[in-house]
């Protein structure tokens, strides 16, 4: 969930894949697995979701990345609806 906007800029939620530690990640250099753009709602919080299926090897990491098209600082609402969830789907029988 994004905080209230003063305009209707685009906001992106991106999932990237990397084997780097968070302090070493340059988000411009990692493969993008999925992304979704949503225009901000002027004067209201924006709820954004993204779902995908990804095959991971041992040691692979998924990182959520947020971006917006304006030059203002990014802010994600401190709300219980803001979360990142992953589920493991093992091999079939």
PDB file of N, CA, C and O in Angstrom:
ATOM      1  N   UNK A   1       0.853  -1.169   0.000  1.00  0.00           N
ATOM      2  CA  UNK A   1       0.000   0.000   0.000  1.00  0.00           C
ATOM      3  C   UNK A   1       0.901   1.234   0.000  1.00  0.00           C
ATOM      4  O   UNK A   1       1.783   1.365   0.848  1.00  0.00           O
ATOM      5  N   UNK A   2       0.675   2.126  -0.944  1.00  0.00           N
ATOM      6  CA  UNK A   2       1.428   3.369  -1.071  1.00  0.00           C
ATOM      7  C   UNK A   2       0.692   4.493  -0.343  1.00  0.00           C
ATOM      8  O   UNK A   2      -0.535   4.473  -0.253  1.00  0.00           O
ATOM      9  N   UNK A   3       1.425   5.460   0.169  1.00  0.00           N
ATOM     10  CA  UNK A   3       0.811   6.610   0.826  1.00  0.00           C
ATOM     11  C   UNK A   3       0.079   7.484  -0.183  1.00  0.00           C
ATOM     12  O   UNK A   3       0.210   7.303  -1.393  1.00  0.00           O
ATOM     13  N   UNK A   4      -0.697   8.438   0.336  1.00  0.00           N
ATOM     14  CA  UNK A   4      -1.450   9.367  -0.514  1.00  0.00           C
ATOM     15  C   UNK A   4      -0.525  10.052  -1.514  1.00  0.00           C
ATOM     16  O   UNK A   4       0.636  10.328  -1.214  1.00  0.00           O
ATOM     17  N   UNK A   5      -1.049  10.319  -2.689  1.00  0.00           N
ATOM     18  CA  UNK A   5      -0.273  10.981  -3.749  1.00  0.00           C
ATOM     19  C   UNK A   5      -0.789  12.398  -3.973  1.00  0.00           C
ATOM     20  O   UNK A   5      -1.961  12.692  -3.739  1.00  0.00           O
ATOM     21  N   UNK A   6       0.102  13.262  -4.427  1.00  0.00           N
ATOM     22  CA  UNK A   6      -0.315  14.613  -4.801  1.00  0.00           C
ATOM     23  C   UNK A   6      -0.587  14.706  -6.294  1.00  0.00           C
ATOM     24  O   UNK A   6      -1.108  15.715  -6.769  1.00  0.00           O
ATOM     25  N   UNK A   7      -0.243  13.679  -7.024  1.00  0.00           N
ATOM     26  CA  UNK A   7      -0.522  13.615  -8.457  1.00  0.00           C
ATOM     27  C   UNK A   7      -0.768  12.154  -8.829  1.00  0.00           C
ATOM     28  O   UNK A   7      -0.809  11.294  -7.949  1.00  0.00           O
ATOM     29  N   UNK A   8      -0.931  11.864 -10.115  1.00  0.00           N
ATOM     30  CA  UNK A   8      -1.229  10.482 -10.516  1.00  0.00           C
ATOM     31  C   UNK A   8      -0.034   9.853 -11.230  1.00  0.00           C
ATOM     32  O   UNK A   8      -0.173   9.351 -12.345  1.00  0.00           O
ATOM     33  N   UNK A   9       1.132   9.879 -10.597  1.00  0.00           N
ATOM     34  CA  UNK A   9       2.318   9.253 -11.165  1.00  0.00           C
ATOM     35  C   UNK A   9       2.151   7.739 -11.192  1.00  0.00           C
ATOM     36  O   UNK A   9       1.330   7.182 -10.464  1.00  0.00           O
ATOM     37  N   UNK A  10       2.934   7.081 -12.037  1.00  0.00           N
ATOM     38  CA  UNK A  10       2.921   5.615 -12.061  1.00  0.00           C
ATOM     39  C   UNK A  10       3.799   5.073 -10.951  1.00  0.00           C
ATOM     40  O   UNK A  10       4.855   5.631 -10.652  1.00  0.00           O
ATOM     41  N   UNK A  11       3.361   3.992 -10.347  1.00  0.00           N
ATOM     42  CA  UNK A  11       4.121   3.311  -9.308  1.00  0.00           C
ATOM     43  C   UNK A  11       4.287   1.856  -9.714  1.00  0.00           C
ATOM     44  O   UNK A  11       3.326   1.191 -10.100  1.00  0.00           O
ATOM     45  N   UNK A  12       5.520   1.372  -9.620  1.00  0.00           N
ATOM     46  CA  UNK A  12       5.828   0.007 -10.030  1.00  0.00           C
ATOM     47  C   UNK A  12       6.158  -0.853  -8.832  1.00  0.00           C
ATOM     48  O   UNK A  12       6.861  -0.432  -7.913  1.00  0.00           O
ATOM     49  N   UNK A  13       5.638  -2.058  -8.860  1.00  0.00           N
ATOM     50  CA  UNK A  13       6.024  -3.108  -7.930  1.00  0.00           C
ATOM     51  C   UNK A  13       6.716  -4.157  -8.780  1.00  0.00           C
ATOM     52  O   UNK A  13       6.130  -4.678  -9.729  1.00  0.00           O
ATOM     53  N   UNK A  14       7.954  -4.470  -8.446  1.00  0.00           N
ATOM     54  CA  UNK A  14       8.793  -5.345  -9.266  1.00  0.00           C
ATOM     55  C   UNK A  14       9.354  -6.465  -8.398  1.00  0.00           C
ATOM     56  O   UNK A  14       9.719  -6.235  -7.245  1.00  0.00           O
ATOM     57  N   UNK A  15       9.422  -7.667  -8.944  1.00  0.00           N
ATOM     58  CA  UNK A  15      10.114  -8.770  -8.288  1.00  0.00           C
ATOM     59  C   UNK A  15      11.345  -9.093  -9.105  1.00  0.00           C
ATOM     60  O   UNK A  15      11.249  -9.373 -10.300  1.00  0.00           O
ATOM     61  N   UNK A  16      12.502  -9.054  -8.466  1.00  0.00           N
ATOM     62  CA  UNK A  16      13.756  -9.366  -9.129  1.00  0.00           C
ATOM     63  C   UNK A  16      14.398 -10.588  -8.504  1.00  0.00           C
ATOM     64  O   UNK A  16      14.077 -10.960  -7.375  1.00  0.00           O
ATOM     65  N   UNK A  17      15.298 -11.207  -9.235  1.00  0.00           N
ATOM     66  CA  UNK A  17      15.985 -12.402  -8.736  1.00  0.00           C
ATOM     67  C   UNK A  17      17.478 -12.124  -8.652  1.00  0.00           C
ATOM     68  O   UNK A  17      18.076 -11.616  -9.600  1.00  0.00           O
ATOM     69  N   UNK A  18      18.073 -12.455  -7.521  1.00  0.00           N
ATOM     70  CA  UNK A  18      19.496 -12.216  -7.323  1.00  0.00           C
ATOM     71  C   UNK A  18      20.050 -13.193  -6.299  1.00  0.00           C
ATOM     72  O   UNK A  18      19.306 -13.740  -5.485  1.00  0.00           O
ATOM     73  N   UNK A  19      21.343 -13.408  -6.341  1.00  0.00           N
ATOM     74  CA  UNK A  19      22.027 -14.204  -5.329  1.00  0.00           C
ATOM     75  C   UNK A  19      22.916 -13.320  -4.457  1.00  0.00           C
ATOM     76  O   UNK A  19      23.732 -13.827  -3.688  1.00  0.00           O
ATOM     77  N   UNK A  20      22.760 -11.993  -4.573  1.00  0.00           N
ATOM     78  CA  UNK A  20      23.570 -11.046  -3.812  1.00  0.00           C
ATOM     79  C   UNK A  20      22.935 -10.737  -2.464  1.00  0.00           C
ATOM     80  O   UNK A  20      21.737 -10.942  -2.267  1.00  0.00           O
ATOM     81  N   UNK A  21      23.742 -10.246  -1.546  1.00  0.00           N
ATOM     82  CA  UNK A  21      23.227  -9.750  -0.277  1.00  0.00           C
ATOM     83  C   UNK A  21      22.525  -8.415  -0.533  1.00  0.00           C
ATOM     84  O   UNK A  21      22.898  -7.698  -1.462  1.00  0.00           O
ATOM     85  N   UNK A  22      21.514  -8.067   0.272  1.00  0.00           N
ATOM     86  CA  UNK A  22      20.784  -6.810   0.034  1.00  0.00           C
ATOM     87  C   UNK A  22      21.685  -5.582  -0.097  1.00  0.00           C
ATOM     88  O   UNK A  22      21.391  -4.697  -0.901  1.00  0.00           O
ATOM     89  N   UNK A  23      22.763  -5.506   0.665  1.00  0.00           N
ATOM     90  CA  UNK A  23      23.646  -4.333   0.599  1.00  0.00           C
ATOM     91  C   UNK A  23      24.423  -4.260  -0.716  1.00  0.00           C
ATOM     92  O   UNK A  23      24.942  -3.198  -1.059  1.00  0.00           O
ATOM     93  N   UNK A  24      24.514  -5.369  -1.461  1.00  0.00           N
ATOM     94  CA  UNK A  24      25.263  -5.408  -2.720  1.00  0.00           C
ATOM     95  C   UNK A  24      24.373  -5.301  -3.960  1.00  0.00           C
ATOM     96  O   UNK A  24      24.881  -5.330  -5.081  1.00  0.00           O
ATOM     97  N   UNK A  25      23.076  -5.179  -3.782  1.00  0.00           N
ATOM     98  CA  UNK A  25      22.144  -5.219  -4.910  1.00  0.00           C
ATOM     99  C   UNK A  25      22.063  -3.860  -5.603  1.00  0.00           C
ATOM    100  O   UNK A  25      21.825  -2.838  -4.960  1.00  0.00           O
ATOM    101  N   UNK A  26      22.262  -3.862  -6.906  1.00  0.00           N
ATOM    102  CA  UNK A  26      21.959  -2.722  -7.760  1.00  0.00           C
ATOM    103  C   UNK A  26      20.728  -3.133  -8.552  1.00  0.00           C
ATOM    104  O   UNK A  26      20.817  -3.979  -9.442  1.00  0.00           O
ATOM    105  N   UNK A  27      19.590  -2.549  -8.239  1.00  0.00           N
ATOM    106  CA  UNK A  27      18.332  -3.007  -8.840  1.00  0.00           C
ATOM    107  C   UNK A  27      18.297  -2.819 -10.352  1.00  0.00           C
ATOM    108  O   UNK A  27      17.442  -3.400 -11.019  1.00  0.00           O
ATOM    109  N   UNK A  28      19.211  -2.016 -10.911  1.00  0.00           N
ATOM    110  CA  UNK A  28      19.254  -1.853 -12.366  1.00  0.00           C
ATOM    111  C   UNK A  28      19.926  -3.039 -13.056  1.00  0.00           C
ATOM    112  O   UNK A  28      19.834  -3.178 -14.276  1.00  0.00           O
ATOM    113  N   UNK A  29      20.599  -3.891 -12.287  1.00  0.00           N
ATOM    114  CA  UNK A  29      21.379  -4.982 -12.870  1.00  0.00           C
ATOM    115  C   UNK A  29      20.832  -6.378 -12.602  1.00  0.00           C
ATOM    116  O   UNK A  29      21.477  -7.358 -12.972  1.00  0.00           O
ATOM    117  N   UNK A  30      19.669  -6.503 -11.975  1.00  0.00           N
ATOM    118  CA  UNK A  30      19.160  -7.839 -11.675  1.00  0.00           C
ATOM    119  C   UNK A  30      18.011  -8.196 -12.618  1.00  0.00           C
ATOM    120  O   UNK A  30      17.279  -7.313 -13.064  1.00  0.00           O
ATOM    121  N   UNK A  31      17.853  -9.477 -12.920  1.00  0.00           N
ATOM    122  CA  UNK A  31      16.749  -9.905 -13.792  1.00  0.00           C
ATOM    123  C   UNK A  31      15.385  -9.645 -13.145  1.00  0.00           C
ATOM    124  O   UNK A  31      15.190  -9.902 -11.957  1.00  0.00           O
ATOM    125  N   UNK A  32      14.461  -9.140 -13.935  1.00  0.00           N
ATOM    126  CA  UNK A  32      13.103  -8.883 -13.457  1.00  0.00           C
ATOM    127  C   UNK A  32      12.253 -10.111 -13.762  1.00  0.00           C
ATOM    128  O   UNK A  32      12.211 -10.582 -14.898  1.00  0.00           O
ATOM    129  N   UNK A  33      11.579 -10.623 -12.741  1.00  0.00           N
ATOM    130  CA  UNK A  33      10.712 -11.796 -12.894  1.00  0.00           C
ATOM    131  C   UNK A  33       9.275 -11.396 -13.188  1.00  0.00           C
ATOM    132  O   UNK A  33       8.579 -12.069 -13.949  1.00  0.00           O
ATOM    133  N   UNK A  34       8.834 -10.304 -12.587  1.00  0.00           N
ATOM    134  CA  UNK A  34       7.467  -9.835 -12.781  1.00  0.00           C
ATOM    135  C   UNK A  34       7.406  -8.371 -12.375  1.00  0.00           C
ATOM    136  O   UNK A  34       8.167  -7.930 -11.514  1.00  0.00           O
ATOM    137  N   UNK A  35       6.500  -7.617 -12.994  1.00  0.00           N
ATOM    138  CA  UNK A  35       6.307  -6.224 -12.598  1.00  0.00           C
ATOM    139  C   UNK A  35       4.878  -5.809 -12.905  1.00  0.00           C
ATOM    140  O   UNK A  35       4.208  -6.394 -13.756  1.00  0.00           O
ATOM    141  N   UNK A  36       4.433  -4.789 -12.194  1.00  0.00           N
ATOM    142  CA  UNK A  36       3.088  -4.275 -12.398  1.00  0.00           C
ATOM    143  C   UNK A  36       3.109  -2.785 -12.094  1.00  0.00           C
ATOM    144  O   UNK A  36       3.605  -2.373 -11.045  1.00  0.00           O
ATOM    145  N   UNK A  37       2.572  -1.968 -13.005  1.00  0.00           N
ATOM    146  CA  UNK A  37       2.479  -0.521 -12.809  1.00  0.00           C
ATOM    147  C   UNK A  37       1.042  -0.147 -12.467  1.00  0.00           C
ATOM    148  O   UNK A  37       0.091  -0.713 -13.006  1.00  0.00           O
ATOM    149  N   UNK A  38       0.905   0.803 -11.572  1.00  0.00           N
ATOM    150  CA  UNK A  38      -0.410   1.252 -11.123  1.00  0.00           C
ATOM    151  C   UNK A  38      -0.359   2.764 -10.986  1.00  0.00           C
ATOM    152  O   UNK A  38       0.552   3.278 -10.338  1.00  0.00           O
ATOM    153  N   UNK A  39      -1.310   3.505 -11.577  1.00  0.00           N
ATOM    154  CA  UNK A  39      -1.311   4.953 -11.358  1.00  0.00           C
ATOM    155  C   UNK A  39      -1.711   5.263  -9.919  1.00  0.00           C
ATOM    156  O   UNK A  39      -2.623   4.651  -9.364  1.00  0.00           O
ATOM    157  N   UNK A  40      -1.011   6.221  -9.333  1.00  0.00           N
ATOM    158  CA  UNK A  40      -1.336   6.632  -7.968  1.00  0.00           C
ATOM    159  C   UNK A  40      -2.697   7.318  -7.961  1.00  0.00           C
ATOM    160  O   UNK A  40      -3.113   7.906  -8.959  1.00  0.00           O
ATOM    161  N   UNK A  41      -3.379   7.239  -6.834  1.00  0.00           N
ATOM    162  CA  UNK A  41      -4.659   7.908  -6.671  1.00  0.00           C
ATOM    163  C   UNK A  41      -4.425   9.217  -5.937  1.00  0.00           C
ATOM    164  O   UNK A  41      -3.971   9.213  -4.793  1.00  0.00           O
ATOM    165  N   UNK A  42      -4.725  10.323  -6.575  1.00  0.00           N
ATOM    166  CA  UNK A  42      -4.515  11.629  -5.965  1.00  0.00           C
ATOM    167  C   UNK A  42      -5.382  11.773  -4.721  1.00  0.00           C
ATOM    168  O   UNK A  42      -6.607  11.678  -4.795  1.00  0.00           O
ATOM    169  N   UNK A  43      -4.742  12.002  -3.579  1.00  0.00           N
ATOM    170  CA  UNK A  43      -5.464  12.191  -2.325  1.00  0.00           C
ATOM    171  C   UNK A  43      -5.895  10.910  -1.635  1.00  0.00           C
ATOM    172  O   UNK A  43      -6.647  10.962  -0.662  1.00  0.00           O
ATOM    173  N   UNK A  44      -5.437   9.761  -2.114  1.00  0.00           N
ATOM    174  CA  UNK A  44      -5.823   8.487  -1.496  1.00  0.00           C
ATOM    175  C   UNK A  44      -4.662   7.500  -1.560  1.00  0.00           C
ATOM    176  O   UNK A  44      -3.788   7.608  -2.421  1.00  0.00           O
ATOM    177  N   UNK A  45      -4.663   6.547  -0.649  1.00  0.00           N
ATOM    178  CA  UNK A  45      -3.641   5.499  -0.670  1.00  0.00           C
ATOM    179  C   UNK A  45      -3.894   4.576  -1.862  1.00  0.00           C
ATOM    180  O   UNK A  45      -5.037   4.374  -2.270  1.00  0.00           O
ATOM    181  N   UNK A  46      -2.827   4.024  -2.409  1.00  0.00           N
ATOM    182  CA  UNK A  46      -2.919   3.131  -3.560  1.00  0.00           C
ATOM    183  C   UNK A  46      -2.553   1.712  -3.132  1.00  0.00           C
ATOM    184  O   UNK A  46      -1.467   1.492  -2.596  1.00  0.00           O
ATOM    185  N   UNK A  47      -3.435   0.759  -3.359  1.00  0.00           N
ATOM    186  CA  UNK A  47      -3.154  -0.641  -3.067  1.00  0.00           C
ATOM    187  C   UNK A  47      -2.664  -1.292  -4.348  1.00  0.00           C
ATOM    188  O   UNK A  47      -3.270  -1.135  -5.408  1.00  0.00           O
ATOM    189  N   UNK A  48      -1.559  -2.026  -4.243  1.00  0.00           N
ATOM    190  CA  UNK A  48      -0.966  -2.655  -5.418  1.00  0.00           C
ATOM    191  C   UNK A  48      -0.588  -4.095  -5.075  1.00  0.00           C
ATOM    192  O   UNK A  48      -0.052  -4.366  -4.001  1.00  0.00           O
ATOM    193  N   UNK A  49      -0.873  -5.015  -6.000  1.00  0.00           N
ATOM    194  CA  UNK A  49      -0.527  -6.420  -5.793  1.00  0.00           C
ATOM    195  C   UNK A  49       0.167  -6.971  -7.029  1.00  0.00           C
ATOM    196  O   UNK A  49       0.029  -6.440  -8.130  1.00  0.00           O
ATOM    197  N   UNK A  50       0.910  -8.039  -6.824  1.00  0.00           N
ATOM    198  CA  UNK A  50       1.618  -8.705  -7.911  1.00  0.00           C
ATOM    199  C   UNK A  50       1.754 -10.173  -7.549  1.00  0.00           C
ATOM    200  O   UNK A  50       2.152 -10.511  -6.434  1.00  0.00           O
ATOM    201  N   UNK A  51       1.424 -11.043  -8.490  1.00  0.00           N
ATOM    202  CA  UNK A  51       1.555 -12.483  -8.279  1.00  0.00           C
ATOM    203  C   UNK A  51       2.286 -13.101  -9.456  1.00  0.00           C
ATOM    204  O   UNK A  51       2.127 -12.661 -10.595  1.00  0.00           O
ATOM    205  N   UNK A  52       3.085 -14.118  -9.184  1.00  0.00           N
ATOM    206  CA  UNK A  52       3.778 -14.837 -10.245  1.00  0.00           C
ATOM    207  C   UNK A  52       4.231 -16.193  -9.728  1.00  0.00           C
ATOM    208  O   UNK A  52       4.279 -16.417  -8.518  1.00  0.00           O
ATOM    209  N   UNK A  53       4.561 -17.090 -10.633  1.00  0.00           N
ATOM    210  CA  UNK A  53       5.175 -18.368 -10.288  1.00  0.00           C
ATOM    211  C   UNK A  53       6.598 -18.345 -10.807  1.00  0.00           C
ATOM    212  O   UNK A  53       6.835 -17.957 -11.950  1.00  0.00           O
ATOM    213  N   UNK A  54       7.545 -18.755  -9.981  1.00  0.00           N
ATOM    214  CA  UNK A  54       8.957 -18.714 -10.344  1.00  0.00           C
ATOM    215  C   UNK A  54       9.619 -20.017  -9.913  1.00  0.00           C
ATOM    216  O   UNK A  54       9.380 -20.496  -8.805  1.00  0.00           O
ATOM    217  N   UNK A  55      10.450 -20.594 -10.783  1.00  0.00           N
ATOM    218  CA  UNK A  55      11.242 -21.763 -10.427  1.00  0.00           C
ATOM    219  C   UNK A  55      12.547 -21.266  -9.826  1.00  0.00           C
ATOM    220  O   UNK A  55      13.277 -20.505 -10.460  1.00  0.00           O
ATOM    221  N   UNK A  56      12.842 -21.695  -8.603  1.00  0.00           N
ATOM    222  CA  UNK A  56      14.044 -21.258  -7.910  1.00  0.00           C
ATOM    223  C   UNK A  56      14.970 -22.436  -7.638  1.00  0.00           C
ATOM    224  O   UNK A  56      14.520 -23.538  -7.323  1.00  0.00           O
ATOM    225  N   UNK A  57      16.243 -22.192  -7.762  1.00  0.00           N
ATOM    226  CA  UNK A  57      17.270 -23.148  -7.354  1.00  0.00           C
ATOM    227  C   UNK A  57      17.663 -22.831  -5.916  1.00  0.00           C
ATOM    228  O   UNK A  57      17.383 -21.738  -5.425  1.00  0.00           O
ATOM    229  N   UNK A  58      18.307 -23.772  -5.240  1.00  0.00           N
ATOM    230  CA  UNK A  58      18.791 -23.528  -3.889  1.00  0.00           C
ATOM    231  C   UNK A  58      19.706 -22.313  -3.902  1.00  0.00           C
ATOM    232  O   UNK A  58      20.603 -22.223  -4.741  1.00  0.00           O
ATOM    233  N   UNK A  59      19.490 -21.372  -2.978  1.00  0.00           N
ATOM    234  CA  UNK A  59      20.317 -20.176  -2.876  1.00  0.00           C
ATOM    235  C   UNK A  59      19.794 -18.981  -3.649  1.00  0.00           C
ATOM    236  O   UNK A  59      20.306 -17.874  -3.479  1.00  0.00           O
ATOM    237  N   UNK A  60      18.779 -19.172  -4.503  1.00  0.00           N
ATOM    238  CA  UNK A  60      18.202 -18.039  -5.224  1.00  0.00           C
ATOM    239  C   UNK A  60      17.414 -17.151  -4.264  1.00  0.00           C
ATOM    240  O   UNK A  60      16.816 -17.640  -3.306  1.00  0.00           O
ATOM    241  N   UNK A  61      17.418 -15.862  -4.522  1.00  0.00           N
ATOM    242  CA  UNK A  61      16.688 -14.895  -3.710  1.00  0.00           C
ATOM    243  C   UNK A  61      15.763 -14.069  -4.588  1.00  0.00           C
ATOM    244  O   UNK A  61      16.087 -13.753  -5.733  1.00  0.00           O
ATOM    245  N   UNK A  62      14.616 -13.728  -4.037  1.00  0.00           N
ATOM    246  CA  UNK A  62      13.670 -12.831  -4.690  1.00  0.00           C
ATOM    247  C   UNK A  62      13.648 -11.543  -3.874  1.00  0.00           C
ATOM    248  O   UNK A  62      13.572 -11.581  -2.646  1.00  0.00           O
ATOM    249  N   UNK A  63      13.716 -10.394  -4.565  1.00  0.00           N
ATOM    250  CA  UNK A  63      13.674  -9.110  -3.871  1.00  0.00           C
ATOM    251  C   UNK A  63      12.525  -8.269  -4.433  1.00  0.00           C
ATOM    252  O   UNK A  63      12.374  -8.154  -5.649  1.00  0.00           O
ATOM    253  N   UNK A  64      11.712  -7.681  -3.542  1.00  0.00           N
ATOM    254  CA  UNK A  64      10.693  -6.742  -4.010  1.00  0.00           C
ATOM    255  C   UNK A  64      11.340  -5.376  -4.215  1.00  0.00           C
ATOM    256  O   UNK A  64      12.135  -4.932  -3.386  1.00  0.00           O
ATOM    257  N   UNK A  65      11.003  -4.712  -5.314  1.00  0.00           N
ATOM    258  CA  UNK A  65      11.538  -3.395  -5.656  1.00  0.00           C
ATOM    259  C   UNK A  65      10.343  -2.484  -5.923  1.00  0.00           C
ATOM    260  O   UNK A  65       9.391  -2.892  -6.588  1.00  0.00           O
ATOM    261  N   UNK A  66      10.383  -1.273  -5.419  1.00  0.00           N
ATOM    262  CA  UNK A  66       9.320  -0.301  -5.700  1.00  0.00           C
ATOM    263  C   UNK A  66       9.934   0.933  -6.347  1.00  0.00           C
ATOM    264  O   UNK A  66      10.999   1.398  -5.942  1.00  0.00           O
ATOM    265  N   UNK A  67       9.250   1.452  -7.350  1.00  0.00           N
ATOM    266  CA  UNK A  67       9.696   2.651  -8.058  1.00  0.00           C
ATOM    267  C   UNK A  67       8.469   3.482  -8.413  1.00  0.00           C
ATOM    268  O   UNK A  67       7.350   2.971  -8.457  1.00  0.00           O
ATOM    269  N   UNK A  68       8.695   4.772  -8.666  1.00  0.00           N
ATOM    270  CA  UNK A  68       7.620   5.623  -9.155  1.00  0.00           C
ATOM    271  C   UNK A  68       8.175   6.610 -10.165  1.00  0.00           C
ATOM    272  O   UNK A  68       9.376   6.877 -10.185  1.00  0.00           O
ATOM    273  N   UNK A  69       7.298   7.153 -11.005  1.00  0.00           N
ATOM    274  CA  UNK A  69       7.745   7.979 -12.119  1.00  0.00           C
ATOM    275  C   UNK A  69       8.023   9.431 -11.754  1.00  0.00           C
ATOM    276  O   UNK A  69       8.552  10.171 -12.582  1.00  0.00           O
ATOM    277  N   UNK A  70       7.683   9.864 -10.537  1.00  0.00           N
ATOM    278  CA  UNK A  70       7.996  11.234 -10.137  1.00  0.00           C
ATOM    279  C   UNK A  70       9.329  11.266  -9.408  1.00  0.00           C
ATOM    280  O   UNK A  70       9.878  10.223  -9.054  1.00  0.00           O
ATOM    281  N   UNK A  71       9.846  12.464  -9.186  1.00  0.00           N
ATOM    282  CA  UNK A  71      11.119  12.606  -8.504  1.00  0.00           C
ATOM    283  C   UNK A  71      10.993  12.628  -6.991  1.00  0.00           C
ATOM    284  O   UNK A  71      12.005  12.745  -6.300  1.00  0.00           O
ATOM    285  N   UNK A  72       9.790  12.520  -6.456  1.00  0.00           N
ATOM    286  CA  UNK A  72       9.585  12.566  -5.015  1.00  0.00           C
ATOM    287  C   UNK A  72      10.083  11.288  -4.355  1.00  0.00           C
ATOM    288  O   UNK A  72      10.205  10.249  -5.005  1.00  0.00           O
ATOM    289  N   UNK A  73      10.367  11.372  -3.072  1.00  0.00           N
ATOM    290  CA  UNK A  73      10.817  10.201  -2.319  1.00  0.00           C
ATOM    291  C   UNK A  73       9.709   9.150  -2.261  1.00  0.00           C
ATOM    292  O   UNK A  73       8.527   9.487  -2.183  1.00  0.00           O
ATOM    293  N   UNK A  74      10.097   7.889  -2.300  1.00  0.00           N
ATOM    294  CA  UNK A  74       9.139   6.796  -2.207  1.00  0.00           C
ATOM    295  C   UNK A  74       8.668   6.626  -0.773  1.00  0.00           C
ATOM    296  O   UNK A  74       9.446   6.787   0.166  1.00  0.00           O
ATOM    297  N   UNK A  75       7.412   6.305  -0.611  1.00  0.00           N
ATOM    298  CA  UNK A  75       6.878   6.020   0.716  1.00  0.00           C
ATOM    299  C   UNK A  75       5.864   4.895   0.595  1.00  0.00           C
ATOM    300  O   UNK A  75       4.941   4.962  -0.217  1.00  0.00           O
ATOM    301  N   UNK A  76       6.042   3.864   1.406  1.00  0.00           N
ATOM    302  CA  UNK A  76       5.089   2.762   1.446  1.00  0.00           C
ATOM    303  C   UNK A  76       4.375   2.854   2.784  1.00  0.00           C
ATOM    304  O   UNK A  76       5.011   2.976   3.831  1.00  0.00           O
ATOM    305  N   UNK A  77       3.080   2.795   2.744  1.00  0.00           N
ATOM    306  CA  UNK A  77       2.250   2.954   3.924  1.00  0.00           C
ATOM    307  C   UNK A  77       2.585   1.901   4.976  1.00  0.00           C
ATOM    308  O   UNK A  77       2.728   0.722   4.653  1.00  0.00           O
ATOM    309  N   UNK A  78       2.708   2.322   6.224  1.00  0.00           N
ATOM    310  CA  UNK A  78       2.904   1.387   7.331  1.00  0.00           C
ATOM    311  C   UNK A  78       1.533   0.843   7.702  1.00  0.00           C
ATOM    312  O   UNK A  78       0.838   1.388   8.559  1.00  0.00           O
ATOM    313  N   UNK A  79       1.168  -0.228   7.046  1.00  0.00           N
ATOM    314  CA  UNK A  79      -0.175  -0.765   7.162  1.00  0.00           C
ATOM    315  C   UNK A  79      -0.094  -2.286   7.198  1.00  0.00           C
ATOM    316  O   UNK A  79       0.796  -2.866   6.576  1.00  0.00           O
ATOM    317  N   UNK A  80      -0.986  -2.928   7.898  1.00  0.00           N
ATOM    318  CA  UNK A  80      -0.953  -4.392   7.978  1.00  0.00           C
ATOM    319  C   UNK A  80      -1.234  -5.049   6.639  1.00  0.00           C
ATOM    320  O   UNK A  80      -0.994  -6.246   6.477  1.00  0.00           O
ATOM    321  N   UNK A  81      -1.748  -4.277   5.660  1.00  0.00           N
ATOM    322  CA  UNK A  81      -1.968  -4.818   4.320  1.00  0.00           C
ATOM    323  C   UNK A  81      -0.690  -4.829   3.491  1.00  0.00           C
ATOM    324  O   UNK A  81      -0.681  -5.376   2.388  1.00  0.00           O
ATOM    325  N   UNK A  82       0.393  -4.234   3.998  1.00  0.00           N
ATOM    326  CA  UNK A  82       1.666  -4.211   3.288  1.00  0.00           C
ATOM    327  C   UNK A  82       2.479  -5.420   3.711  1.00  0.00           C
ATOM    328  O   UNK A  82       2.921  -5.502   4.857  1.00  0.00           O
ATOM    329  N   UNK A  83       2.681  -6.365   2.792  1.00  0.00           N
ATOM    330  CA  UNK A  83       3.449  -7.563   3.126  1.00  0.00           C
ATOM    331  C   UNK A  83       3.985  -8.201   1.857  1.00  0.00           C
ATOM    332  O   UNK A  83       3.518  -7.927   0.751  1.00  0.00           O
ATOM    333  N   UNK A  84       4.966  -9.049   2.046  1.00  0.00           N
ATOM    334  CA  UNK A  84       5.575  -9.830   0.970  1.00  0.00           C
ATOM    335  C   UNK A  84       5.451 -11.280   1.391  1.00  0.00           C
ATOM    336  O   UNK A  84       5.936 -11.656   2.458  1.00  0.00           O
ATOM    337  N   UNK A  85       4.810 -12.101   0.573  1.00  0.00           N
ATOM    338  CA  UNK A  85       4.558 -13.496   0.939  1.00  0.00           C
ATOM    339  C   UNK A  85       5.030 -14.410  -0.176  1.00  0.00           C
ATOM    340  O   UNK A  85       4.820 -14.139  -1.358  1.00  0.00           O
ATOM    341  N   UNK A  86       5.675 -15.503   0.227  1.00  0.00           N
ATOM    342  CA  UNK A  86       6.099 -16.523  -0.743  1.00  0.00           C
ATOM    343  C   UNK A  86       5.600 -17.873  -0.251  1.00  0.00           C
ATOM    344  O   UNK A  86       5.514 -18.115   0.953  1.00  0.00           O
ATOM    345  N   UNK A  87       5.277 -18.735  -1.180  1.00  0.00           N
ATOM    346  CA  UNK A  87       4.854 -20.104  -0.848  1.00  0.00           C
ATOM    347  C   UNK A  87       5.654 -21.082  -1.672  1.00  0.00           C
ATOM    348  O   UNK A  87       5.978 -20.828  -2.832  1.00  0.00           O
ATOM    349  N   UNK A  88       5.966 -22.198  -1.057  1.00  0.00           N
ATOM    350  CA  UNK A  88       6.704 -23.260  -1.735  1.00  0.00           C
ATOM    351  C   UNK A  88       5.721 -24.260  -2.321  1.00  0.00           C
ATOM    352  O   UNK A  88       4.841 -24.766  -1.624  1.00  0.00           O
ATOM    353  N   UNK A  89       5.878 -24.535  -3.592  1.00  0.00           N
ATOM    354  CA  UNK A  89       5.086 -25.568  -4.250  1.00  0.00           C
ATOM    355  C   UNK A  89       6.053 -26.672  -4.653  1.00  0.00           C
ATOM    356  O   UNK A  89       6.799 -26.526  -5.621  1.00  0.00           O
ATOM    357  N   UNK A  90       6.040 -27.759  -3.924  1.00  0.00           N
ATOM    358  CA  UNK A  90       6.975 -28.848  -4.167  1.00  0.00           C
ATOM    359  C   UNK A  90       6.598 -29.678  -5.377  1.00  0.00           C
ATOM    360  O   UNK A  90       5.550 -29.456  -5.983  1.00  0.00           O
ATOM    361  N   UNK A  91       7.444 -30.632  -5.732  1.00  0.00           N
ATOM    362  CA  UNK A  91       7.161 -31.493  -6.876  1.00  0.00           C
ATOM    363  C   UNK A  91       5.921 -32.347  -6.626  1.00  0.00           C
ATOM    364  O   UNK A  91       5.582 -32.661  -5.485  1.00  0.00           O
ATOM    365  N   UNK A  92       5.264 -32.708  -7.700  1.00  0.00           N
ATOM    366  CA  UNK A  92       4.056 -33.523  -7.601  1.00  0.00           C
ATOM    367  C   UNK A  92       4.350 -34.943  -7.139  1.00  0.00           C
ATOM    368  O   UNK A  92       5.508 -35.316  -6.953  1.00  0.00           O
ATOM    369  N   UNK A  93       3.304 -35.724  -6.956  1.00  0.00           N
ATOM    370  CA  UNK A  93       3.477 -37.088  -6.455  1.00  0.00           C
ATOM    371  C   UNK A  93       4.232 -37.992  -7.395  1.00  0.00           C
ATOM    372  O   UNK A  93       4.442 -39.166  -7.087  1.00  0.00           O
TER     373      UNK A  93
END
